Amino acid sequence: MAEREQPRSRTREGVVVSSAMDKTIVVSVSRRVRYPRYRKTITLNKKFLAHDENNSCSVGDRVLICESRPMSKRKRWRLRSILESAQKDIALAEELVALAVSEESSS
């Protein structure tokens, strides 16, 4: 009898919109679809609750989540990896603001 292969788990890429809960993040996943009647491209957003074991995510991070067993009433996804951290963007923005303020004061 042939061995059964495990089906591949579904993955989604999205942005963390909340990390206030313990070991849980809310990930917003956007997808673009064409509206059938008017042929206009629209963006649909869906929020997923995902398990973050180490509380390593922060708001604004781009993450990859994968489907898993149910962990609670609404949590059926888990964090696979952090693709891009938002902390770098915040640090860069703070540097640019400080640079702009110093240029204004010297003028």
ChimeraX commands (.cxc) that place a marker at each C-alpha (Angstrom):
marker #1 position 0.00,0.00,0.00 radius 0.5
marker #1 position 1.40,3.38,-0.99 radius 0.5
marker #1 position 2.12,5.93,1.69 radius 0.5
marker #1 position -0.20,8.91,1.79 radius 0.5
marker #1 position 1.48,12.25,1.32 radius 0.5
marker #1 position 0.56,15.06,3.65 radius 0.5
marker #1 position -1.21,17.88,1.80 radius 0.5
marker #1 position 0.78,21.09,1.68 radius 0.5
marker #1 position -0.42,23.65,4.17 radius 0.5
marker #1 position -1.71,26.90,2.75 radius 0.5
marker #1 position 0.42,29.99,3.33 radius 0.5
marker #1 position -0.44,33.67,3.23 radius 0.5
marker #1 position 1.71,36.79,3.27 radius 0.5
marker #1 position 0.45,39.85,5.12 radius 0.5
marker #1 position 1.11,42.73,7.48 radius 0.5
marker #1 position 0.75,42.59,11.26 radius 0.5
marker #1 position -1.95,45.05,12.36 radius 0.5
marker #1 position -2.08,44.10,16.05 radius 0.5
marker #1 position 0.16,42.26,18.50 radius 0.5
marker #1 position -1.54,43.25,21.75 radius 0.5
marker #1 position -2.59,39.71,22.69 radius 0.5
marker #1 position -0.24,37.19,24.30 radius 0.5
marker #1 position 1.25,34.81,21.68 radius 0.5
marker #1 position -1.27,35.98,19.07 radius 0.5
marker #1 position -0.99,38.41,16.18 radius 0.5
marker #1 position -3.60,39.77,13.78 radius 0.5
marker #1 position -2.40,39.65,10.17 radius 0.5
marker #1 position -4.12,41.55,7.37 radius 0.5
marker #1 position -3.83,39.81,4.01 radius 0.5
marker #1 position -4.64,41.78,0.85 radius 0.5
marker #1 position -5.53,40.30,-2.50 radius 0.5
marker #1 position -6.46,41.95,-5.78 radius 0.5
marker #1 position -9.38,40.62,-7.76 radius 0.5
marker #1 position -11.20,41.80,-10.86 radius 0.5
marker #1 position -14.84,42.64,-10.29 radius 0.5
marker #1 position -16.73,40.45,-12.80 radius 0.5
marker #1 position -19.35,42.85,-14.06 radius 0.5
marker #1 position -17.40,46.12,-14.31 radius 0.5
marker #1 position -13.93,44.61,-14.83 radius 0.5
marker #1 position -12.45,46.95,-12.22 radius 0.5
marker #1 position -9.60,45.66,-10.08 radius 0.5
marker #1 position -10.38,45.92,-6.36 radius 0.5
marker #1 position -8.38,45.09,-3.25 radius 0.5
marker #1 position -9.94,42.73,-0.70 radius 0.5
marker #1 position -8.57,42.57,2.85 radius 0.5
marker #1 position -9.02,39.73,5.31 radius 0.5
marker #1 position -7.73,39.48,8.87 radius 0.5
marker #1 position -6.34,36.25,10.28 radius 0.5
marker #1 position -5.43,35.46,13.90 radius 0.5
marker #1 position -2.08,33.67,13.97 radius 0.5
marker #1 position -0.04,32.01,16.73 radius 0.5
marker #1 position 3.26,33.77,17.53 radius 0.5
marker #1 position 5.01,31.51,20.06 radius 0.5
marker #1 position 7.83,33.92,21.00 radius 0.5
marker #1 position 5.90,37.22,20.75 radius 0.5
marker #1 position 8.53,38.26,18.20 radius 0.5
marker #1 position 6.30,40.30,15.85 radius 0.5
marker #1 position 5.42,43.95,16.10 radius 0.5
marker #1 position 2.89,46.10,14.25 radius 0.5
marker #1 position 3.90,46.77,10.65 radius 0.5
marker #1 position 6.00,43.62,10.13 radius 0.5
marker #1 position 5.51,41.70,6.87 radius 0.5
marker #1 position 5.06,38.04,7.81 radius 0.5
marker #1 position 4.39,34.63,6.31 radius 0.5
marker #1 position 1.70,32.56,8.06 radius 0.5
marker #1 position 0.71,28.94,7.41 radius 0.5
marker #1 position -2.43,26.98,8.15 radius 0.5
marker #1 position -2.36,24.71,11.20 radius 0.5
marker #1 position -4.62,22.85,13.58 radius 0.5
marker #1 position -7.23,24.91,15.47 radius 0.5
marker #1 position -5.67,26.54,18.54 radius 0.5
marker #1 position -8.73,28.47,19.68 radius 0.5
marker #1 position -12.11,29.56,18.36 radius 0.5
marker #1 position -10.67,31.86,15.68 radius 0.5
marker #1 position -6.95,31.02,15.61 radius 0.5
marker #1 position -6.08,28.49,12.90 radius 0.5
marker #1 position -2.84,29.92,11.52 radius 0.5
marker #1 position 0.70,30.12,12.88 radius 0.5
marker #1 position 3.65,32.36,12.16 radius 0.5
marker #1 position 6.16,30.76,9.80 radius 0.5
marker #1 position 8.62,33.63,9.34 radius 0.5
marker #1 position 9.08,37.39,9.53 radius 0.5
marker #1 position 9.86,38.62,6.01 radius 0.5
marker #1 position 10.48,42.28,6.80 radius 0.5
marker #1 position 10.67,44.00,10.16 radius 0.5
marker #1 position 9.01,47.39,10.66 radius 0.5
marker #1 position 11.56,48.49,13.28 radius 0.5
marker #1 position 14.09,49.35,10.56 radius 0.5
marker #1 position 11.56,51.65,8.89 radius 0.5
marker #1 position 10.76,53.40,12.18 radius 0.5
marker #1 position 14.46,53.98,12.95 radius 0.5
marker #1 position 15.05,55.36,9.45 radius 0.5
marker #1 position 12.04,57.70,9.75 radius 0.5
marker #1 position 13.29,59.01,13.11 radius 0.5
marker #1 position 16.72,59.71,11.59 radius 0.5
marker #1 position 15.14,61.63,8.70 radius 0.5
marker #1 position 13.03,63.72,11.08 radius 0.5
marker #1 position 16.08,64.54,13.21 radius 0.5
marker #1 position 18.04,65.50,10.09 radius 0.5
marker #1 position 15.22,67.78,8.86 radius 0.5
marker #1 position 14.95,69.48,12.27 radius 0.5
marker #1 position 18.71,70.13,12.38 radius 0.5
marker #1 position 18.63,71.65,8.87 radius 0.5
marker #1 position 15.74,73.97,9.84 radius 0.5
marker #1 position 17.53,75.18,12.97 radius 0.5
marker #1 position 20.76,75.91,11.06 radius 0.5
marker #1 position 18.94,77.97,8.39 radius 0.5
marker link #1:1,2 radius 0.2
marker link #1:2,3 radius 0.2
marker link #1:3,4 radius 0.2
marker link #1:4,5 radius 0.2
marker link #1:5,6 radius 0.2
marker link #1:6,7 radius 0.2
marker link #1:7,8 radius 0.2
marker link #1:8,9 radius 0.2
marker link #1:9,10 radius 0.2
marker link #1:10,11 radius 0.2
marker link #1:11,12 radius 0.2
marker link #1:12,13 radius 0.2
marker link #1:13,14 radius 0.2
marker link #1:14,15 radius 0.2
marker link #1:15,16 radius 0.2
marker link #1:16,17 radius 0.2
marker link #1:17,18 radius 0.2
marker link #1:18,19 radius 0.2
marker link #1:19,20 radius 0.2
marker link #1:20,21 radius 0.2
marker link #1:21,22 radius 0.2
marker link #1:22,23 radius 0.2
marker link #1:23,24 radius 0.2
marker link #1:24,25 radius 0.2
marker link #1:25,26 radius 0.2
marker link #1:26,27 radius 0.2
marker link #1:27,28 radius 0.2
marker link #1:28,29 radius 0.2
marker link #1:29,30 radius 0.2
marker link #1:30,31 radius 0.2
marker link #1:31,32 radius 0.2
marker link #1:32,33 radius 0.2
marker link #1:33,34 radius 0.2
marker link #1:34,35 radius 0.2
marker link #1:35,36 radius 0.2
marker link #1:36,37 radius 0.2
marker link #1:37,38 radius 0.2
marker link #1:38,39 radius 0.2
marker link #1:39,40 radius 0.2
marker link #1:40,41 radius 0.2
marker link #1:41,42 radius 0.2
marker link #1:42,43 radius 0.2
marker link #1:43,44 radius 0.2
marker link #1:44,45 radius 0.2
marker link #1:45,46 radius 0.2
marker link #1:46,47 radius 0.2
marker link #1:47,48 radius 0.2
marker link #1:48,49 radius 0.2
marker link #1:49,50 radius 0.2
marker link #1:50,51 radius 0.2
marker link #1:51,52 radius 0.2
marker link #1:52,53 radius 0.2
marker link #1:53,54 radius 0.2
marker link #1:54,55 radius 0.2
marker link #1:55,56 radius 0.2
marker link #1:56,57 radius 0.2
marker link #1:57,58 radius 0.2
marker link #1:58,59 radius 0.2
marker link #1:59,60 radius 0.2
marker link #1:60,61 radius 0.2
marker link #1:61,62 radius 0.2
marker link #1:62,63 radius 0.2
marker link #1:63,64 radius 0.2
marker link #1:64,65 radius 0.2
marker link #1:65,66 radius 0.2
marker link #1:66,67 radius 0.2
marker link #1:67,68 radius 0.2
marker link #1:68,69 radius 0.2
marker link #1:69,70 radius 0.2
marker link #1:70,71 radius 0.2
marker link #1:71,72 radius 0.2
marker link #1:72,73 radius 0.2
marker link #1:73,74 radius 0.2
marker link #1:74,75 radius 0.2
marker link #1:75,76 radius 0.2
marker link #1:76,77 radius 0.2
marker link #1:77,78 radius 0.2
marker link #1:78,79 radius 0.2
marker link #1:79,80 radius 0.2
marker link #1:80,81 radius 0.2
marker link #1:81,82 radius 0.2
marker link #1:82,83 radius 0.2
marker link #1:83,84 radius 0.2
marker link #1:84,85 radius 0.2
marker link #1:85,86 radius 0.2
marker link #1:86,87 radius 0.2
marker link #1:87,88 radius 0.2
marker link #1:88,89 radius 0.2
marker link #1:89,90 radius 0.2
marker link #1:90,91 radius 0.2
marker link #1:91,92 radius 0.2
marker link #1:92,93 radius 0.2
marker link #1:93,94 radius 0.2
marker link #1:94,95 radius 0.2
marker link #1:95,96 radius 0.2
marker link #1:96,97 radius 0.2
marker link #1:97,98 radius 0.2
marker link #1:98,99 radius 0.2
marker link #1:99,100 radius 0.2
marker link #1:100,101 radius 0.2
marker link #1:101,102 radius 0.2
marker link #1:102,103 radius 0.2
marker link #1:103,104 radius 0.2
marker link #1:104,105 radius 0.2
marker link #1:105,106 radius 0.2
marker link #1:106,107 radius 0.2
view
